[in-house]
Amino acid sequence: MPELPEVETVRRDLIRSLAGKRIEQVKILNAGSLKGATPKGFIREISGRSFARFGRRGKYLILHLETGQALVVHLKMTGVLQYQQKGDSLPKTARIIFYFSGGGRLVFSDQRKFGSIELVRDADRIPSLQKMGPEPLEKEFTVVALKARLGNRKRPIKPLLLDQTIVAGLGNIYASEALHRAGILPQRRAGSLTAPEIKKLHRAIVQVLKEAIAARGSSVDTYRDGQGKKGWFQVKHRVYDKQGTKCKRCGGTIVKEIFRGRGTYWCPKCQR
Ligand SMILES: [Zn+2]
C-alpha cells in the first residue's frame, strides 16, 4: 500500500510529465473509482483543463486544476497513477484514463478498486484531510508537536502512528521501520514514551521517509511510480517483511505477529 514516500514519488513524476499539458479527453472505465461527481459531470468539469499545481497531503495526491477545483487521489491498496505514451500497453486494471495534448495519457489503474479520484471544489475542506496530523517533512513536525499529540495516550504507539492524526502519511512499512530505528516496541503505550524516546522516534520518522523518497519508494506489492517503474527502498527494510532474519543493529531475530489487525514486525532484542 503506497505511503508518503511512494505518493511523493508519484507527485514528482507527474510534475515532470503533466505540467503545461491540457486534458483533451477522459475515459471512465469504472464509475466506482470516481467520487464527488457523476462520470458525465466529471468529464464536463475537467475536459480542456490543465493542472496548475501538484500537491500532496499525507497519502493523498492533490491535483489542483486551474479553475480552483482539485482532483484528490487516494491510491489505497493497489492504485497506480502512471503516465504513458500512445503506443504503451494499457494496464488490464485501468479504471480512468486522461488523454493529454501532445499524445500522452495518465492512467489510473487499481486492481482491488479501493482507490479513488475525487473531484472537489475546495481542496482545503475535505473532512479526511482536516483531521490529519502534521506533515512529517514540513517545519510544523517538531519533537514538541509529536510529544503534544502523543500526550498521555493509552493506545499502543504503532496503531496510533497509522491513524494519521499524530503524523500524516505513515503506513505499516514506515511506522514499523521508524519504530525499529528508534528502538521502541510497537506495542508500547504511547503515553509511556520518555522524552529521549520521542526525540529518537521523531528523527527516525523523518530519516526513514527521506531515505525512502530518495529510493523512489518501496515496491513490496503493486506499487509503481509515475512512470510505471518499481521503487527500491524495500531492499533497505530492516524489519518490514524481514521476519526470521537477523537484526542489522543487534543480531537478534526479527519477529512478525498480527497486532491490532496488522502484520507487525520488530526485533525483540533491541526494541523496548
Ligand atoms: Zn535488534
py3Dmol code that shows the C-alpha trace and the ligand (Angstrom):
import py3Dmol

protein = """\
ATOM      1  CA  MET A   1       0.000   0.000   0.000  1.00  0.00           C
ATOM      2  CA  PRO A   2       1.513   3.314  -1.049  1.00  0.00           C
ATOM      3  CA  GLU A   3       2.575   5.526   1.873  1.00  0.00           C
ATOM      4  CA  LEU A   4       4.043   9.034   1.927  1.00  0.00           C
ATOM      5  CA  PRO A   5       7.306   8.259   0.056  1.00  0.00           C
ATOM      6  CA  GLU A   6       5.501   6.424  -2.726  1.00  0.00           C
ATOM      7  CA  VAL A   7       2.843   9.127  -3.176  1.00  0.00           C
ATOM      8  CA  GLU A   8       5.524  11.826  -3.089  1.00  0.00           C
ATOM      9  CA  THR A   9       7.483   9.988  -5.788  1.00  0.00           C
ATOM     10  CA  VAL A  10       4.387   9.822  -7.997  1.00  0.00           C
ATOM     11  CA  ARG A  11       3.736  13.534  -7.362  1.00  0.00           C
ATOM     12  CA  ARG A  12       7.232  14.481  -8.503  1.00  0.00           C
ATOM     13  CA  ASP A  13       6.924  12.276 -11.575  1.00  0.00           C
ATOM     14  CA  LEU A  14       3.589  13.861 -12.524  1.00  0.00           C
ATOM     15  CA  ILE A  15       5.052  17.365 -12.347  1.00  0.00           C
ATOM     16  CA  ARG A  16       7.582  16.324 -14.958  1.00  0.00           C
ATOM     17  CA  SER A  17       5.135  14.580 -17.275  1.00  0.00           C
ATOM     18  CA  LEU A  18       1.966  16.703 -16.973  1.00  0.00           C
ATOM     19  CA  ALA A  19       2.989  20.320 -16.352  1.00  0.00           C
ATOM     20  CA  GLY A  20       1.626  22.601 -19.050  1.00  0.00           C
ATOM     21  CA  LYS A  21      -0.401  19.899 -20.787  1.00  0.00           C
ATOM     22  CA  ARG A  22      -4.134  20.083 -21.389  1.00  0.00           C
ATOM     23  CA  ILE A  23      -6.645  17.316 -20.671  1.00  0.00           C
ATOM     24  CA  GLU A  24      -8.245  16.633 -24.031  1.00  0.00           C
ATOM     25  CA  GLN A  25     -10.397  13.658 -23.175  1.00  0.00           C
ATOM     26  CA  VAL A  26     -11.309  11.470 -20.210  1.00  0.00           C
ATOM     27  CA  LYS A  27     -12.401   7.868 -20.361  1.00  0.00           C
ATOM     28  CA  ILE A  28     -14.045   6.339 -17.304  1.00  0.00           C
ATOM     29  CA  LEU A  29     -13.916   2.553 -17.331  1.00  0.00           C
ATOM     30  CA  ASN A  30     -15.100   2.122 -13.731  1.00  0.00           C
ATOM     31  CA  ALA A  31     -17.515   4.721 -12.326  1.00  0.00           C
ATOM     32  CA  GLY A  32     -16.913   3.356  -8.814  1.00  0.00           C
ATOM     33  CA  SER A  33     -13.408   4.826  -8.876  1.00  0.00           C
ATOM     34  CA  LEU A  34     -14.917   8.324  -9.071  1.00  0.00           C
ATOM     35  CA  LYS A  35     -16.077  10.417  -6.133  1.00  0.00           C
ATOM     36  CA  GLY A  36     -17.712  13.826  -5.923  1.00  0.00           C
ATOM     37  CA  ALA A  37     -19.159  13.777  -9.437  1.00  0.00           C
ATOM     38  CA  THR A  38     -21.048  11.613 -11.891  1.00  0.00           C
ATOM     39  CA  PRO A  39     -18.982  10.356 -14.823  1.00  0.00           C
ATOM     40  CA  LYS A  40     -20.760  12.856 -17.068  1.00  0.00           C
ATOM     41  CA  GLY A  41     -20.208  15.780 -14.668  1.00  0.00           C
ATOM     42  CA  PHE A  42     -16.592  14.786 -14.133  1.00  0.00           C
ATOM     43  CA  ILE A  43     -15.839  14.735 -17.846  1.00  0.00           C
ATOM     44  CA  ARG A  44     -17.597  18.070 -18.343  1.00  0.00           C
ATOM     45  CA  GLU A  45     -15.723  19.777 -15.486  1.00  0.00           C
ATOM     46  CA  ILE A  46     -12.217  18.723 -16.330  1.00  0.00           C
ATOM     47  CA  SER A  47     -12.097  18.400 -20.124  1.00  0.00           C
ATOM     48  CA  GLY A  48      -9.980  21.155 -21.633  1.00  0.00           C
ATOM     49  CA  ARG A  49      -8.327  21.979 -18.284  1.00  0.00           C
ATOM     50  CA  SER A  50      -4.765  21.647 -17.139  1.00  0.00           C
ATOM     51  CA  PHE A  51      -3.233  21.145 -13.714  1.00  0.00           C
ATOM     52  CA  ALA A  52      -1.951  24.286 -12.040  1.00  0.00           C
ATOM     53  CA  ARG A  53      -0.224  22.626  -9.099  1.00  0.00           C
ATOM     54  CA  PHE A  54       0.619  19.149  -7.875  1.00  0.00           C
ATOM     55  CA  GLY A  55       0.171  18.838  -4.119  1.00  0.00           C
ATOM     56  CA  ARG A  56       0.165  16.098  -1.527  1.00  0.00           C
ATOM     57  CA  ARG A  57      -1.257  15.746   1.965  1.00  0.00           C
ATOM     58  CA  GLY A  58      -0.283  12.559   3.793  1.00  0.00           C
ATOM     59  CA  LYS A  59      -1.053   9.729   1.382  1.00  0.00           C
ATOM     60  CA  TYR A  60      -3.398  11.857  -0.746  1.00  0.00           C
ATOM     61  CA  LEU A  61      -2.308  13.372  -4.011  1.00  0.00           C
ATOM     62  CA  ILE A  62      -3.985  16.700  -4.738  1.00  0.00           C
ATOM     63  CA  LEU A  63      -4.007  17.752  -8.366  1.00  0.00           C
ATOM     64  CA  HIS A  64      -5.118  21.386  -8.494  1.00  0.00           C
ATOM     65  CA  LEU A  65      -6.912  22.457 -11.635  1.00  0.00           C
ATOM     66  CA  GLU A  66      -6.546  25.980 -12.983  1.00  0.00           C
ATOM     67  CA  THR A  67     -10.249  26.524 -12.114  1.00  0.00           C
ATOM     68  CA  GLY A  68      -9.618  26.240  -8.348  1.00  0.00           C
ATOM     69  CA  GLN A  69     -11.094  22.763  -8.257  1.00  0.00           C
ATOM     70  CA  ALA A  70      -8.914  19.788  -7.476  1.00  0.00           C
ATOM     71  CA  LEU A  71      -8.698  16.071  -8.009  1.00  0.00           C
ATOM     72  CA  VAL A  72      -7.926  14.273  -4.759  1.00  0.00           C
ATOM     73  CA  VAL A  73      -6.375  10.902  -5.479  1.00  0.00           C
ATOM     74  CA  HIS A  74      -6.193   8.159  -2.885  1.00  0.00           C
ATOM     75  CA  LEU A  75      -4.295   5.135  -4.152  1.00  0.00           C
ATOM     76  CA  LYS A  76      -5.339   2.983  -1.145  1.00  0.00           C
ATOM     77  CA  MET A  77      -4.224  -0.655  -1.551  1.00  0.00           C
ATOM     78  CA  THR A  78      -3.387  -1.104  -5.215  1.00  0.00           C
ATOM     79  CA  GLY A  79      -3.931   2.218  -7.010  1.00  0.00           C
ATOM     80  CA  VAL A  80      -1.303   3.270  -9.551  1.00  0.00           C
ATOM     81  CA  LEU A  81      -1.094   6.566 -11.476  1.00  0.00           C
ATOM     82  CA  GLN A  82       1.149   6.279 -14.437  1.00  0.00           C
ATOM     83  CA  TYR A  83       1.914   8.464 -17.414  1.00  0.00           C
ATOM     84  CA  GLN A  84       2.140   6.628 -20.712  1.00  0.00           C
ATOM     85  CA  GLN A  85       2.821   7.344 -24.338  1.00  0.00           C
ATOM     86  CA  LYS A  86       0.381   6.369 -27.072  1.00  0.00           C
ATOM     87  CA  GLY A  87       1.997   3.059 -28.029  1.00  0.00           C
ATOM     88  CA  ASP A  88       2.383   1.750 -24.434  1.00  0.00           C
ATOM     89  CA  SER A  89       0.119  -1.118 -23.460  1.00  0.00           C
ATOM     90  CA  LEU A  90      -2.756  -0.197 -21.211  1.00  0.00           C
ATOM     91  CA  PRO A  91      -2.785  -1.931 -17.787  1.00  0.00           C
ATOM     92  CA  LYS A  92      -5.553  -4.556 -17.503  1.00  0.00           C
ATOM     93  CA  THR A  93      -6.797  -2.884 -14.322  1.00  0.00           C
ATOM     94  CA  ALA A  94      -7.125   0.609 -15.880  1.00  0.00           C
ATOM     95  CA  ARG A  95     -10.105   2.458 -14.319  1.00  0.00           C
ATOM     96  CA  ILE A  96      -9.816   6.074 -15.506  1.00  0.00           C
ATOM     97  CA  ILE A  97      -7.753   7.427 -18.401  1.00  0.00           C
ATOM     98  CA  PHE A  98      -6.872  11.083 -19.015  1.00  0.00           C
ATOM     99  CA  TYR A  99      -5.688  11.904 -22.528  1.00  0.00           C
ATOM    100  CA  PHE A 100      -3.413  14.939 -22.817  1.00  0.00           C
ATOM    101  CA  SER A 101      -2.393  17.355 -25.510  1.00  0.00           C
ATOM    102  CA  GLY A 102       0.769  16.047 -27.128  1.00  0.00           C
ATOM    103  CA  GLY A 103      -0.469  12.458 -27.196  1.00  0.00           C
ATOM    104  CA  GLY A 104       0.355  11.124 -23.726  1.00  0.00           C
ATOM    105  CA  ARG A 105      -2.134   9.727 -21.243  1.00  0.00           C
ATOM    106  CA  LEU A 106      -2.390   9.402 -17.468  1.00  0.00           C
ATOM    107  CA  VAL A 107      -3.789   6.040 -16.422  1.00  0.00           C
ATOM    108  CA  PHE A 108      -5.326   5.375 -13.035  1.00  0.00           C
ATOM    109  CA  SER A 109      -5.290   1.630 -12.560  1.00  0.00           C
ATOM    110  CA  ASP A 110      -6.449  -0.171  -9.464  1.00  0.00           C
ATOM    111  CA  GLN A 111      -6.613  -3.935  -9.114  1.00  0.00           C
ATOM    112  CA  ARG A 112      -8.670  -4.068  -5.906  1.00  0.00           C
ATOM    113  CA  LYS A 113     -10.770  -0.949  -6.613  1.00  0.00           C
ATOM    114  CA  PHE A 114     -10.412   0.611  -3.146  1.00  0.00           C
ATOM    115  CA  GLY A 115      -8.680   3.689  -4.549  1.00  0.00           C
ATOM    116  CA  SER A 116     -10.493   6.762  -5.814  1.00  0.00           C
ATOM    117  CA  ILE A 117     -10.269  10.049  -7.651  1.00  0.00           C
ATOM    118  CA  GLU A 118     -12.473  12.709  -6.112  1.00  0.00           C
ATOM    119  CA  LEU A 119     -13.442  15.999  -7.720  1.00  0.00           C
ATOM    120  CA  VAL A 120     -13.593  18.711  -5.035  1.00  0.00           C
ATOM    121  CA  ARG A 121     -14.464  22.393  -5.167  1.00  0.00           C
ATOM    122  CA  ASP A 122     -12.145  23.262  -2.283  1.00  0.00           C
ATOM    123  CA  ALA A 123      -9.150  21.053  -1.518  1.00  0.00           C
ATOM    124  CA  ASP A 124      -8.767  22.635   1.930  1.00  0.00           C
ATOM    125  CA  ARG A 125     -12.135  21.388   3.076  1.00  0.00           C
ATOM    126  CA  ILE A 126     -12.027  17.631   2.736  1.00  0.00           C
ATOM    127  CA  PRO A 127     -13.035  16.058   6.072  1.00  0.00           C
ATOM    128  CA  SER A 128     -10.437  13.275   5.944  1.00  0.00           C
ATOM    129  CA  LEU A 129      -7.688  15.841   5.354  1.00  0.00           C
ATOM    130  CA  GLN A 130      -8.747  18.133   8.169  1.00  0.00           C
ATOM    131  CA  LYS A 131      -8.237  15.625  10.965  1.00  0.00           C
ATOM    132  CA  MET A 132      -4.787  14.796   9.693  1.00  0.00           C
ATOM    133  CA  GLY A 133      -1.693  15.419  11.812  1.00  0.00           C
ATOM    134  CA  PRO A 134       1.332  17.451  10.673  1.00  0.00           C
ATOM    135  CA  GLU A 135       3.269  16.698   7.508  1.00  0.00           C
ATOM    136  CA  PRO A 136       6.398  14.897   8.750  1.00  0.00           C
ATOM    137  CA  LEU A 137       8.760  16.586   6.294  1.00  0.00           C
ATOM    138  CA  GLU A 138       7.499  20.113   6.951  1.00  0.00           C
ATOM    139  CA  LYS A 139       8.705  22.501   9.661  1.00  0.00           C
ATOM    140  CA  GLU A 140       5.443  22.028  11.592  1.00  0.00           C
ATOM    141  CA  PHE A 141       6.507  18.486  12.564  1.00  0.00           C
ATOM    142  CA  THR A 142       8.720  19.132  15.585  1.00  0.00           C
ATOM    143  CA  VAL A 143       9.639  16.996  18.608  1.00  0.00           C
ATOM    144  CA  VAL A 144       7.389  19.256  20.678  1.00  0.00           C
ATOM    145  CA  ALA A 145       4.462  18.770  18.276  1.00  0.00           C
ATOM    146  CA  LEU A 146       4.924  14.998  18.327  1.00  0.00           C
ATOM    147  CA  LYS A 147       5.111  14.944  22.121  1.00  0.00           C
ATOM    148  CA  ALA A 148       1.970  17.069  22.413  1.00  0.00           C
ATOM    149  CA  ARG A 149      -0.003  14.792  20.111  1.00  0.00           C
ATOM    150  CA  LEU A 150       1.121  11.612  21.843  1.00  0.00           C
ATOM    151  CA  GLY A 151       0.348  13.184  25.213  1.00  0.00           C
ATOM    152  CA  ASN A 152      -0.743  10.628  27.730  1.00  0.00           C
ATOM    153  CA  ARG A 153      -2.464   8.394  25.175  1.00  0.00           C
ATOM    154  CA  LYS A 154      -3.100   4.845  26.324  1.00  0.00           C
ATOM    155  CA  ARG A 155      -3.179   3.352  22.843  1.00  0.00           C
ATOM    156  CA  PRO A 156      -0.108   1.456  21.645  1.00  0.00           C
ATOM    157  CA  ILE A 157       2.274   3.567  19.613  1.00  0.00           C
ATOM    158  CA  LYS A 158       2.129   1.665  16.318  1.00  0.00           C
ATOM    159  CA  PRO A 159      -1.632   1.775  15.607  1.00  0.00           C
ATOM    160  CA  LEU A 160      -1.531   5.397  16.712  1.00  0.00           C
ATOM    161  CA  LEU A 161       1.148   6.191  14.129  1.00  0.00           C
ATOM    162  CA  LEU A 162      -1.021   4.538  11.484  1.00  0.00           C
ATOM    163  CA  ASP A 163      -4.205   6.505  12.195  1.00  0.00           C
ATOM    164  CA  GLN A 164      -2.911   9.736  10.529  1.00  0.00           C
ATOM    165  CA  THR A 165      -3.862  12.070  13.410  1.00  0.00           C
ATOM    166  CA  ILE A 166      -0.430  12.061  15.102  1.00  0.00           C
ATOM    167  CA  VAL A 167       1.532  12.479  11.905  1.00  0.00           C
ATOM    168  CA  ALA A 168       0.407  12.249   8.271  1.00  0.00           C
ATOM    169  CA  GLY A 169       1.473   9.715   5.668  1.00  0.00           C
ATOM    170  CA  LEU A 170       2.781   6.742   7.670  1.00  0.00           C
ATOM    171  CA  GLY A 171       1.505   3.240   6.964  1.00  0.00           C
ATOM    172  CA  ASN A 172       2.617  -0.195   8.079  1.00  0.00           C
ATOM    173  CA  ILE A 173       6.021  -0.125   6.389  1.00  0.00           C
ATOM    174  CA  TYR A 174       7.348   3.210   7.600  1.00  0.00           C
ATOM    175  CA  ALA A 175       5.767   3.040  11.065  1.00  0.00           C
ATOM    176  CA  SER A 176       7.472  -0.350  11.553  1.00  0.00           C
ATOM    177  CA  GLU A 177      10.809   0.881  10.210  1.00  0.00           C
ATOM    178  CA  ALA A 178      10.745   4.110  12.243  1.00  0.00           C
ATOM    179  CA  LEU A 179       9.957   2.267  15.488  1.00  0.00           C
ATOM    180  CA  HIS A 180      12.851  -0.120  14.881  1.00  0.00           C
ATOM    181  CA  ARG A 181      15.267   2.724  14.224  1.00  0.00           C
ATOM    182  CA  ALA A 182      14.072   4.417  17.412  1.00  0.00           C
ATOM    183  CA  GLY A 183      14.415   1.180  19.450  1.00  0.00           C
ATOM    184  CA  ILE A 184      10.754   1.298  20.523  1.00  0.00           C
ATOM    185  CA  LEU A 185       8.429  -1.716  20.724  1.00  0.00           C
ATOM    186  CA  PRO A 186       5.329  -1.307  18.501  1.00  0.00           C
ATOM    187  CA  GLN A 187       3.137  -2.426  21.421  1.00  0.00           C
ATOM    188  CA  ARG A 188       4.336   0.260  23.852  1.00  0.00           C
ATOM    189  CA  ARG A 189       1.651   2.582  25.213  1.00  0.00           C
ATOM    190  CA  ALA A 190       2.180   5.949  23.539  1.00  0.00           C
ATOM    191  CA  GLY A 191       1.956   7.784  26.856  1.00  0.00           C
ATOM    192  CA  SER A 192       4.814   5.714  28.281  1.00  0.00           C
ATOM    193  CA  LEU A 193       7.421   7.030  25.826  1.00  0.00           C
ATOM    194  CA  THR A 194      10.140   9.083  27.515  1.00  0.00           C
ATOM    195  CA  ALA A 195      11.306  12.443  26.165  1.00  0.00           C
ATOM    196  CA  PRO A 196      14.521  10.936  24.685  1.00  0.00           C
ATOM    197  CA  GLU A 197      12.452   8.188  23.020  1.00  0.00           C
ATOM    198  CA  ILE A 198      10.090  10.704  21.436  1.00  0.00           C
ATOM    199  CA  LYS A 199      13.104  12.610  20.144  1.00  0.00           C
ATOM    200  CA  LYS A 200      14.534   9.405  18.647  1.00  0.00           C
ATOM    201  CA  LEU A 201      11.175   8.497  17.124  1.00  0.00           C
ATOM    202  CA  HIS A 202      10.835  11.940  15.575  1.00  0.00           C
ATOM    203  CA  ARG A 203      14.258  11.695  13.986  1.00  0.00           C
ATOM    204  CA  ALA A 204      13.622   8.119  12.827  1.00  0.00           C
ATOM    205  CA  ILE A 205      10.350   9.078  11.100  1.00  0.00           C
ATOM    206  CA  VAL A 206      11.961  11.963   9.225  1.00  0.00           C
ATOM    207  CA  GLN A 207      15.039   9.950   8.254  1.00  0.00           C
ATOM    208  CA  VAL A 208      13.261   6.849   7.042  1.00  0.00           C
ATOM    209  CA  LEU A 209      10.846   8.898   4.915  1.00  0.00           C
ATOM    210  CA  LYS A 210      13.663  10.937   3.360  1.00  0.00           C
ATOM    211  CA  GLU A 211      15.692   7.834   2.560  1.00  0.00           C
ATOM    212  CA  ALA A 212      12.642   6.124   1.071  1.00  0.00           C
ATOM    213  CA  ILE A 213      11.852   9.106  -1.171  1.00  0.00           C
ATOM    214  CA  ALA A 214      15.478   9.099  -2.347  1.00  0.00           C
ATOM    215  CA  ALA A 215      14.998   5.412  -3.270  1.00  0.00           C
ATOM    216  CA  ARG A 216      11.685   6.217  -5.059  1.00  0.00           C
ATOM    217  CA  GLY A 217       9.600   4.293  -2.506  1.00  0.00           C
ATOM    218  CA  SER A 218       9.134   0.639  -1.597  1.00  0.00           C
ATOM    219  CA  SER A 219       7.691  -1.810  -4.131  1.00  0.00           C
ATOM    220  CA  VAL A 220       6.632  -4.704  -1.912  1.00  0.00           C
ATOM    221  CA  ASP A 221       3.469  -5.387  -3.902  1.00  0.00           C
ATOM    222  CA  THR A 222       1.756  -3.495  -6.702  1.00  0.00           C
ATOM    223  CA  TYR A 223       3.279  -0.051  -6.117  1.00  0.00           C
ATOM    224  CA  ARG A 224       4.738   1.618  -9.197  1.00  0.00           C
ATOM    225  CA  ASP A 225       5.953   5.174  -9.676  1.00  0.00           C
ATOM    226  CA  GLY A 226       4.538   7.749 -12.111  1.00  0.00           C
ATOM    227  CA  GLN A 227       6.432   6.068 -14.953  1.00  0.00           C
ATOM    228  CA  GLY A 228       5.247   2.565 -14.124  1.00  0.00           C
ATOM    229  CA  LYS A 229       8.586   1.556 -12.559  1.00  0.00           C
ATOM    230  CA  LYS A 230       9.356  -0.035  -9.197  1.00  0.00           C
ATOM    231  CA  GLY A 231      10.923   1.745  -6.239  1.00  0.00           C
ATOM    232  CA  TRP A 232      13.837   0.060  -4.459  1.00  0.00           C
ATOM    233  CA  PHE A 233      13.636   1.050  -0.770  1.00  0.00           C
ATOM    234  CA  GLN A 234      12.373  -2.478   0.063  1.00  0.00           C
ATOM    235  CA  VAL A 235      15.985  -3.679  -0.081  1.00  0.00           C
ATOM    236  CA  LYS A 236      16.747  -1.300   2.822  1.00  0.00           C
ATOM    237  CA  HIS A 237      13.909  -2.503   5.061  1.00  0.00           C
ATOM    238  CA  ARG A 238      15.208  -3.643   8.452  1.00  0.00           C
ATOM    239  CA  VAL A 239      12.055  -5.171   9.940  1.00  0.00           C
ATOM    240  CA  TYR A 240       9.137  -4.956   7.498  1.00  0.00           C
ATOM    241  CA  ASP A 241       8.693  -8.405   5.896  1.00  0.00           C
ATOM    242  CA  LYS A 242      12.034  -9.426   7.448  1.00  0.00           C
ATOM    243  CA  GLN A 243      10.735 -11.962   9.981  1.00  0.00           C
ATOM    244  CA  GLY A 244      13.282 -14.707  10.690  1.00  0.00           C
ATOM    245  CA  THR A 245      16.241 -12.613   9.503  1.00  0.00           C
ATOM    246  CA  LYS A 246      18.955 -11.109  11.699  1.00  0.00           C
ATOM    247  CA  CYS A 247      18.570  -7.605  13.076  1.00  0.00           C
ATOM    248  CA  LYS A 248      21.163  -5.374  11.400  1.00  0.00           C
ATOM    249  CA  ARG A 249      21.678  -3.460  14.631  1.00  0.00           C
ATOM    250  CA  CYS A 250      21.970  -6.135  17.326  1.00  0.00           C
ATOM    251  CA  GLY A 251      21.972  -9.567  15.671  1.00  0.00           C
ATOM    252  CA  GLY A 252      18.629 -10.534  17.260  1.00  0.00           C
ATOM    253  CA  THR A 253      15.957 -12.266  15.179  1.00  0.00           C
ATOM    254  CA  ILE A 254      13.164 -10.170  13.669  1.00  0.00           C
ATOM    255  CA  VAL A 255       9.676 -11.451  14.522  1.00  0.00           C
ATOM    256  CA  LYS A 256       6.250 -10.929  12.993  1.00  0.00           C
ATOM    257  CA  GLU A 257       2.935 -11.038  14.790  1.00  0.00           C
ATOM    258  CA  ILE A 258      -0.537  -9.798  13.977  1.00  0.00           C
ATOM    259  CA  PHE A 259      -1.134  -6.908  16.352  1.00  0.00           C
ATOM    260  CA  ARG A 260      -4.359  -4.881  16.270  1.00  0.00           C
ATOM    261  CA  GLY A 261      -5.201  -6.439  12.925  1.00  0.00           C
ATOM    262  CA  ARG A 262      -1.951  -5.615  11.161  1.00  0.00           C
ATOM    263  CA  GLY A 263       1.214  -7.611  10.498  1.00  0.00           C
ATOM    264  CA  THR A 264       3.704  -6.138  12.943  1.00  0.00           C
ATOM    265  CA  TYR A 265       7.471  -6.583  12.734  1.00  0.00           C
ATOM    266  CA  TRP A 266      10.118  -5.919  15.359  1.00  0.00           C
ATOM    267  CA  CYS A 267      13.354  -7.004  16.975  1.00  0.00           C
ATOM    268  CA  PRO A 268      12.639  -8.317  20.490  1.00  0.00           C
ATOM    269  CA  LYS A 269      16.259  -7.738  21.491  1.00  0.00           C
ATOM    270  CA  CYS A 270      16.777  -4.028  20.728  1.00  0.00           C
ATOM    271  CA  GLN A 271      13.234  -2.623  20.702  1.00  0.00           C
ATOM    272  CA  ARG A 272      11.812  -1.930  24.155  1.00  0.00           C
TER     273      ARG A 272
END
"""
ligand_1 = """\
1
ZN
Zn 17.821 -5.664 17.130
"""
view = py3Dmol.view(width=600, height=400)
view.addModel(protein, "pdb")
view.setStyle({"model": 0}, {"cartoon": {"style": "trace"}})
view.addModel(ligand_1, "xyz")
view.setStyle({"model": 1}, {"stick": {}})
view.zoomTo()
view.show()
